[in-house]
Amino acid sequence: MDYRVNVLKALADPARLQIIDFLKDGEKCVCEIIPMLGKAQSTTSKHLDILYDAGILDRRFEGKRTLYRIKDYRVFKLIRILDDLILRQLQPIVKTVEALKTS
């Protein structure tokens, strides 16, 4: 199994990135994640399972509540690197648009 592929696949979904961003300030119950995401409980649970299986999230059980948190905050560094990569790719497009505006 290629763990890199597993992690990158887990990050390759807007809903899962939204969950990660939501958890950046700390642990949250599934009951908080579902309304924030605006998806069905089963869909949200599948996204959480994918992130958990990829080692991005950790979870604990408190009675009937399931609480999720970021397992390793270096995931945010990885996301920032991806954002920087994308911004660099977009710079030529921005320059072209700016040049067209001034012509």
Buried (B, 14 or more C-beta within 10 A) or exposed (E): EEEEEBBEEBBEEEBBBBBBEBBEEEBBEBEBBBEBBEBEEEEBBBBBEBBBEBBBBBBEEEEEEBBBBBBEEEBEEBBEEEEEEEEEEEEEEEEEEEEEEEE
